[in-house]
Amino acid sequence: MQNSDVFEKDREYIAHTYRRFPAAIKNGHGAQAEDYEGKKYIDFGSGIGTNSLGFCNDKWVQAVVSQVKQLQHTSNLFYTLPDSLLAERLCEVTGYSKVFFGNSGAEANEGAIKIARKYGIEVKGEHCNRIITLENSFHGRTITTLSATGQDIFHQKFFPFTEGFCYVPANDISAFHEAVDHTVCAVMLELVQGESGVNVLEKEYVKMVEQVCREKGILLIVDEVQTGVGRTGTFLCSEQYGIYPNVVTLAKGLGAGLPIGAVLMDKLTENVFQKGDHGSTFGGNPVVCAGAVEVVNQIANVEFLADVSSKSNYMREKLLSLPHITNVSGMGLMFGLALEKDIKAGKVAEKCVEKGLLILTAKEKLRIMPPLNISKEEIDTGLDILRECLSDTLL
């Protein structure tokens, strides 16, 4: 099997909804991968922040294989142990009261939106169903999460969109106050806006939003689909802001490569959903949850998270020394690299893959989200490739 054989099968049978890089990954371990022709890669993308423990982490593989040999699925009509163990660990680590499991970040955000709408209507009446989100936010690709997303580019060709969302500029306190009225049931934030360029919200602004929500009985939802599970150097990014949202959504890194979404609920929201209000056939799948327990056990560790922060500082300093990079945004092991005006992120990313570095883009920026357990040696190797690609005079 050659890479070209994989490309051809994809072109013939897969719906063309992705603009793929010309790389067919066959296997991997840690932060390194290999294609069907033996070419090796350093991974600076971790499956868009999903392979939190890298490729095929030994203990995670053991947990998944052990569970799949025992029981792979029952649906939520029956009890299984792995989802209960995962929920218990998440509540222990985060301080939340209840968890709902789905299959993706979009599903988790859909669940959070339903909680907010039901809460608003039950507490304040049918008029209270509007949710404030931020311009340049991204909350998913279902019709409703696209509606929640504050980017016009996504609000095309799939009409009609779900009503009831209002978008305000990030970090604009006066615009936020103007948007809040008796119809608002919730505010939904990404503390680091990943898809729009890895833009970090100001702490003063976030604290203000939380205070207004508390004073006015509005739910605060934080979308931690990308930032959660250690990505920013704490288990939840909201810890770094000193806030405690009513609802937090997780996905990506929680599954370490298998599909999962989670909605964390506090004491105020834990009983909003009643039997029949929400569901997911595959949500809480025992194989995925068994692996996710191992993810939480490894990442929710003081030494592990301190190492993420240490590598973040190390990597940021190195990135700032690279040619054609004008700014480095982000938090933890989540970076957005702004480039000089004439340098196109897409072209740089293509060259990186060609040279053996898997990397991401976010609008006009390069985006880096390596496995959380990447070694400094692997970081250096990847940065050497990035430096070479940025230095290419043909860019």
C-alpha positions in Angstrom: 0.0 0.0 0.0 1.3 3.4 -1.0 0.1 6.9 0.0 -1.3 7.4 -3.5 -3.5 4.3 -3.1 -5.1 5.8 0.0 -5.5 9.2 -1.7 -7.3 7.5 -4.7 -9.7 5.5 -2.5 -10.5 8.7 -0.6 -11.2 10.6 -3.8 -13.5 7.9 -5.1 -15.5 7.1 -2.0 -15.4 9.8 0.6 -17.5 13.0 0.4 -15.3 15.9 -0.5 -15.9 18.0 2.6 -12.2 18.3 3.7 -9.2 20.0 2.2 -6.6 17.4 3.2 -2.9 17.6 3.4 -1.1 15.1 1.1 -0.2 12.8 3.9 -1.7 9.3 4.7 -0.8 8.4 8.3 -0.4 4.7 8.9 0.8 4.5 12.5 2.2 6.5 15.3 3.4 6.6 18.9 3.7 9.6 21.1 4.3 12.7 19.1 5.7 10.8 16.1 3.9 9.2 13.1 4.7 7.4 9.9 3.0 7.2 6.5 2.6 4.2 4.2 5.9 4.9 2.5 7.9 5.1 5.7 8.2 8.9 5.9 8.2 10.1 9.5 6.5 13.1 11.0 6.6 15.2 14.2 3.0 16.0 15.4 2.3 19.6 16.3 -1.5 19.2 15.7 -2.5 16.2 17.8 -5.6 15.6 15.6 -6.8 19.2 16.2 -6.1 19.0 19.9 -7.6 15.5 20.3 -4.7 13.2 20.8 -3.9 14.7 24.2 -1.6 11.8 25.1 -0.2 11.5 21.6 -0.6 8.5 19.3 -1.3 5.2 21.0 -0.3 6.0 24.5 0.6 2.6 26.1 -1.7 2.8 29.2 -4.6 4.3 27.2 -4.3 1.5 24.6 -4.3 -1.1 27.4 -7.5 0.4 29.0 -9.3 0.6 25.6 -8.3 -2.9 24.5 -9.2 -4.4 27.9 -12.6 -2.9 27.7 -13.3 -3.7 24.1 -12.6 -7.4 24.9 -15.2 -7.3 27.6 -18.1 -5.0 26.4 -18.2 -2.6 23.5 -21.7 -1.1 23.7 -25.1 -1.4 25.3 -26.8 1.9 24.7 -28.0 4.1 27.6 -31.0 1.8 28.3 -28.6 -0.2 30.6 -26.0 0.6 33.2 -22.3 0.2 32.6 -19.4 0.9 34.9 -16.9 2.9 32.7 -19.1 5.9 32.1 -19.9 6.1 35.9 -16.2 5.9 36.7 -15.4 8.6 34.2 -18.2 10.9 35.5 -17.0 10.3 39.0 -13.4 11.3 38.1 -14.5 14.4 36.2 -16.6 15.5 39.1 -13.7 14.9 41.5 -11.2 16.8 39.4 -13.4 19.8 38.4 -15.9 20.2 41.3 -19.0 19.8 39.1 -22.0 17.8 40.2 -23.3 15.9 37.2 -22.1 14.9 33.7 -23.9 14.1 30.4 -21.9 12.2 27.7 -22.3 12.6 24.0 -19.9 12.0 21.1 -18.4 15.3 20.1 -17.9 19.0 21.0 -20.8 20.0 18.9 -23.1 17.6 20.7 -21.8 18.8 24.1 -22.6 22.4 23.1 -26.0 21.4 21.8 -26.6 19.8 25.3 -25.5 23.0 27.0 -27.7 25.1 24.8 -30.7 22.9 25.7 -30.0 23.2 29.4 -29.8 27.0 29.1 -33.1 27.2 27.1 -35.0 24.9 29.5 -33.6 26.7 32.6 -34.5 30.1 31.3 -38.1 29.1 30.4 -38.7 27.3 33.7 -37.2 30.0 35.9 -38.1 33.2 34.0 -40.8 32.3 31.4 -41.0 31.5 27.7 -39.5 34.9 26.7 -36.2 34.0 28.3 -34.5 31.9 25.6 -31.8 34.0 24.1 -28.1 33.2 24.3 -25.2 35.7 24.0 -22.1 34.4 22.2 -19.0 36.2 21.0 -18.0 37.4 17.5 -15.3 35.1 16.0 -16.5 32.3 18.2 -16.8 28.7 17.0 -19.1 26.2 18.7 -19.7 23.4 16.1 -21.1 22.5 12.7 -24.6 21.3 13.5 -27.3 23.8 12.5 -27.7 25.1 16.1 -24.1 25.3 17.0 -23.4 27.0 13.7 -26.0 29.5 14.7 -24.2 29.9 18.0 -21.0 30.5 16.2 -20.3 34.2 15.8 -18.7 34.2 12.3 -20.6 35.3 9.2 -18.7 32.9 7.0 -20.5 30.0 8.7 -23.9 31.6 8.3 -24.4 30.9 4.6 -26.3 28.4 2.4 -27.9 26.3 5.2 -30.9 28.4 6.0 -33.0 28.6 8.1 -30.6 28.8 11.1 -31.7 28.4 14.7 -32.9 31.6 16.2 -32.2 33.1 19.6 -28.5 33.9 19.4 -26.9 37.4 19.8 -23.2 38.1 19.0 -21.1 40.7 20.8 -17.4 41.7 20.3 -14.9 39.9 22.6 -13.5 42.0 25.4 -16.0 44.9 24.8 -17.6 45.5 28.2 -20.1 48.2 27.1 -21.3 46.1 24.1 -21.9 43.2 26.5 -23.9 45.3 28.9 -26.1 46.6 26.0 -26.9 43.1 24.9 -28.0 41.8 28.3 -31.8 42.0 28.9 -34.7 40.0 30.4 -34.7 37.6 27.4 -31.1 36.3 27.9 -31.0 32.9 29.5 -27.2 32.3 29.1 -23.8 33.6 27.9 -21.6 31.1 26.0 -17.8 31.8 25.8 -14.6 30.2 24.5 -11.9 31.5 26.8 -9.4 31.0 24.0 -11.0 31.3 20.5 -9.2 28.5 18.7 -10.7 28.4 15.2 -10.6 32.1 14.7 -6.9 32.5 15.5 -6.2 31.3 19.1 -7.4 34.6 20.6 -7.3 34.8 24.4 -10.1 36.6 26.2 -9.0 39.3 28.7 -9.4 38.2 32.3 -11.1 41.4 33.4 -13.7 40.9 30.7 -14.4 37.3 31.7 -14.7 38.2 35.4 -17.1 40.9 34.5 -19.3 38.6 32.4 -19.4 36.1 35.3 -20.4 38.8 37.8 -23.2 40.0 35.6 -24.5 36.5 35.0 -24.5 35.8 38.8 -26.3 39.1 39.5 -29.0 38.6 36.8 -29.6 34.9 37.2 -28.1 34.2 33.7 -26.3 30.9 33.1 -22.6 31.1 32.2 -21.5 28.3 29.7 -17.8 27.9 28.9 -17.0 25.9 25.8 -13.8 24.1 26.7 -13.9 21.7 23.8 -10.4 22.7 22.8 -9.1 24.3 26.0 -10.2 21.6 28.4 -8.4 18.5 29.8 -5.0 20.2 30.4 -4.5 22.0 27.1 -3.8 25.3 28.8 -1.8 24.1 31.8 -4.7 23.6 34.2 -7.3 20.8 33.8 -9.9 23.4 32.9 -8.9 26.8 31.3 -11.6 28.5 33.5 -9.4 27.8 36.5 -6.9 30.3 35.1 -9.6 32.9 35.1 -10.7 32.2 38.6 -14.3 31.6 37.4 -16.8 28.8 38.0 -19.2 28.5 35.1 -22.6 26.9 35.5 -21.9 24.6 32.6 -18.7 23.5 30.9 -18.4 21.5 27.7 -15.5 19.1 26.9 -14.6 16.9 24.0 -11.4 16.5 21.9 -8.6 15.8 24.4 -10.9 13.9 26.8 -11.1 10.9 24.4 -7.4 11.0 23.4 -8.5 10.1 19.8 -11.8 8.4 20.4 -15.1 10.3 20.0 -16.6 11.8 23.2 -18.3 14.9 24.4 -19.2 15.9 27.9 -21.4 18.5 29.6 -20.4 19.3 33.2 -23.2 20.8 35.3 -23.1 22.6 38.6 -25.6 22.4 41.5 -27.8 25.0 39.8 -28.1 23.1 36.6 -27.6 19.5 37.5 -31.4 18.7 37.6 -32.5 20.7 34.6 -32.5 17.7 32.3 -35.1 15.1 33.4 -35.8 11.7 31.8 -36.5 12.0 28.1 -35.1 15.6 27.8 -31.9 14.6 26.1 -30.1 11.5 25.0 -27.4 9.9 22.8 -27.3 6.4 21.5 -23.5 6.2 21.7 -23.0 8.6 24.5 -21.1 7.1 27.5 -19.8 4.3 25.3 -17.8 2.0 27.6 -14.8 1.6 25.4 -14.4 5.4 24.9 -15.0 6.0 28.6 -12.5 3.4 29.8 -9.9 5.2 27.7 -11.0 8.6 29.0 -10.6 7.5 32.6 -7.0 6.8 31.8 -6.7 10.2 30.2 -8.0 12.0 33.2 -5.9 9.9 35.6 -2.7 10.9 33.6 -3.5 14.6 33.0 -5.2 15.6 36.2 -1.9 15.4 38.0 0.1 18.3 39.4 3.4 17.2 37.9 1.8 16.6 34.5 0.1 20.0 34.3 3.3 21.7 35.6 5.2 20.1 32.8 2.6 21.4 30.2 3.2 24.9 31.5 6.9 24.5 31.5 6.9 23.2 27.9 4.5 26.1 27.0 7.0 28.7 28.2 9.9 26.9 26.5 8.0 26.6 23.2 6.7 30.2 23.2 10.3 31.6 23.7 11.5 29.5 20.8 8.6 30.4 18.5 9.2 34.1 19.0 12.7 33.7 17.7 11.6 32.2 14.4 11.7 34.2 11.2 8.5 35.9 9.8 6.5 35.4 13.1 5.2 38.7 14.3 3.2 37.5 17.3 2.5 34.4 19.3 -1.0 34.2 21.0 -2.5 31.4 23.1 -2.2 29.7 26.4 -0.5 26.5 27.5 0.2 24.2 24.5 -2.2 26.0 22.3 -0.5 28.6 20.0 -1.5 31.0 17.2 1.4 32.3 15.1 0.8 35.6 13.3 2.9 35.9 10.2 4.3 38.8 8.2 1.8 40.2 5.7 3.1 38.4 2.6 3.5 35.0 4.3 0.5 32.6 3.8 -0.2 30.2 6.7 -1.6 27.6 4.3 1.5 27.5 2.2 3.8 27.3 5.3 1.6 24.4 6.6 1.9 22.5 3.3 5.7 22.9 3.3 5.8 21.7 6.9 3.9 18.5 6.1 6.1 18.0 3.1 9.2 18.3 5.4 7.7 16.0 8.1 5.8 18.3 10.5 2.1 18.0 11.1 0.7 21.4 11.8 -2.6 23.3 11.8 -3.9 26.7 10.6 -6.5 29.0 12.1 -7.6 31.7 9.6 -4.5 33.6 8.7 -2.4 32.1 11.4 -0.4 28.9 11.9 -1.8 26.9 14.8 0.1 24.6 17.1 -1.5 22.1 19.5 1.0 19.2 20.1 0.3 16.2 22.4 0.5 17.4 26.0 3.2 14.8 26.7 5.5 15.8 23.8 9.1 15.8 24.7 11.4 18.8 24.5 13.5 16.9 22.0 10.5 16.4 19.8 9.6 20.1 20.2 13.1 21.1 19.0 12.9 18.7 16.0 9.5 20.2 15.0 10.7 23.7 15.5 13.7 23.1 13.3 11.4 22.0 10.5 9.2 25.0 11.0 12.2 27.3 11.0 13.4 25.7 7.7 9.9 26.2 6.1 9.6 29.8 7.3 13.1 30.5 6.0 12.3 29.2 2.5 12.8 32.1 0.1 10.0 30.9 -2.2 7.3 31.7 0.4 
